[in-house]
Structure formats: structure tokens, C-alpha cells
Amino acid sequence: MNFLPESDILSLLMGATLAVKLVLIFLALMSVWSWTIIFFKFFTIGAARKKVMAGYEAFTEADDLTHGLKGLGDKAHSPLARVSTLAVHEFRLLEKADVNRERKRLLVKDTLRRVLKQGISKEMRVLTRNLPFLATCANAAPFIGLFGTVWGIMHSFHSIGLAQSAALATVAPGISEALVATAIGLLVAIPATIFYNYFLGKLNEVESGMVDFAGAFLNRAEREIAWASKGE
């Protein structure tokens, strides 16, 4: 099977109509930005997943809440550390609350559950930022390329009318340049689709890990308040 040399492809692109050229430039910009997002998210989501899994394991293996929080790492690198910072602040306030033991347990459950949920939502918003653009590329790029193809074929038929000839040599260049637009649209859409679904799977693991941590944090906080109340 013979493919067009690169020089022929470049010649086709240089001889394309203005509309097709604009479509190709737009697709090229979409491709550059989508690959930038892919590389950035590949490292950030991967690092967050490792920190969450390692932090949750360290927290569950710790003897008490204080040592468990130390095992999460620093706030600059660990999503769990950032989530726990918000929860600890509320927990310390609840410890000082002048209420009976049962009331304190209810406050712990309601307030900490709300704070942990807010912290997890905030972390997920950061991790999912710019991912919708990949979904947009996956859905829109083929149709943008198809628009360039349709426009190029229309131009080819117009050339047939002007030349009053339906010879293959007359229509082949226009049709070729038009099909290149569809091919480039697919080249933009395919990796965007693959990595968007890949990142969604990894983000589900990260969110599940943080939800598991929130449950473990709540359980440990309740136990420590109960023990503190018994010692009073």
C-alpha cells in the first residue's frame, strides 16, 4: 500500500482553500492544548493517586489520630493532608465544646462529615480541572475535520464546473486536501478520548480512597472523643 510522501502532503495543505487551512490550524491548536493537558494530568493525577493510597494505609495503621495525621505527609503534596487539615480544625473546636458526650458525638458526625465532604469536593475540582476540554476534543474534533472535508469537496465540485471536466486529475487534489482534514480531526479526537476515559478511571480510584479516608477519620475521631469523655 503506497502512502503520499510528506512533501506531497505539505503541498496539498499549502494549496488548500482558506476555510480548510483555518480548520487545520484550529485542529492543530486543539491538539497542542489537549496533549499539554494529557501530560500534565498524567503526572498530577498519578501522584495524587499514590499519595492517597499510601496516606490511607498509613492512617489506618497508626495507633491514634495524631500519629495517623502525621503519616499523611505535608499539605503541599498530599490531598489527604489538605482534607484532614480542615477536619482537624473543626475537630479541635468540637473537643472544646461544652456539651454532653452524646451531643458531642452528634456534632462530630454532622460537622466533620460535612467538612470532609467539602474538602474532598475541593480536591476533586482541582484534579478534574481542564478535563472537560479533552471530552470536547473527543466529541467535536471529528466534526470540525468533517466540516473541512465537506468544504474541500464543495470546492472540488466547483473546480469541476469551472474546468468543465470531471477528470480525476481535476478533482483529486481538492478531495485529497479535504480528506486530510478528516484524518487530522480523528488524530485529535482519538488520543483525547483514550486519555479522558483513562483519567476518569484513575480519578474514581482517588475519590474512593479519599472517601475511605473520610470514613476512617470519622470513626477514629468518634472513638477518641468517647475515650476522652469516659476519662472526665
KOLKEVO-983756 format. One record per residue (C-alpha): x negated, y negated, z. Coordinates in steps of 0.5 Angstrom, whole numbers, plus 500, padded with zeros to 3 digits. Layout:
N
XYZ/...
//
This chain:
232
500500500/497493498/498487502/497480500/490477501/489472507/487467501/494468498/498468504/495461505/496459498/504461499/504457506/501451503/505451497/512452501/517447501/517441506/523445510/519452510/513448513/517445518/520451520/513455520/510449524/516450529/515457530/507456531/509452537/513456540/508462539/503458542/507456548/510463549/503466549/501461554/507463559/505470558/498470560/500465566/506469568/502476567/497474573/501470577/507475578/502481578/498477584/505476588/507483587/500485590/501480596/508482597/507490597/500489602/503484606/510488608/506494609/501490614/507487617/511494618/504497621/503491626/504492634/508486634/511480631/505475632/500481629/505482623/505475621/497475621/497481616/501477611/495472609/495465608/500461605/496459599/496466596/502470600/509469598/511472605/507468609/510462606/517465607/515467614/513460616/520457615/523463619/518463625/519455626/527457626/525463631/521459636/526454636/531459638/527462643/527456647/535455646/538455653/544460651/545467654/542474651/548476646/549469644/541468642/542475638/547472634/543466633/537470631/541474626/545468623/540463623/534467621/538471615/540464612/532461613/529468610/534468604/533460602/525462603/526468598/530464593/525458593/519463592/523467586/525460583/517459582/516465580/521465574/520458572/519458564/521465563/528463560/523460554/521467553/528469552/530463548/524465543/526472543/533470541/532464537/525465533/528471528/534466526/529460526/525464521/531467517/533459516/526458513/527464509/534462506/532455505/526458501/530463497/535457495/529453493/527459488/534459485/534452484/527453480/530459476/535454474/530448472/526453468/532457465/528463466/529469471/522472470/519475476/513470476/518464476/522467483/516471486/512465489/518462493/521468495/514470498/514464502/521465504/520472507/513469510/518465515/522471517/516475518/513470523/519469526/519476528/512476530/514470535/520474538/517481539/512479544/517475547/522480548/517485551/514481556/520478558/523485560/516487563/516481567/524482569/522489572/516486576/520480579/525485581/520489585/517482588/524480590/526487593/519487597/521480600/528483602/525489605/520484609/526479611/530485614/524488618/522481620/530480623/529487626/523485630/525478632/531481635/527486639/522481641/528477644/531482647/525484651/524477653/531477655/530483660/524480663/527474665/
//
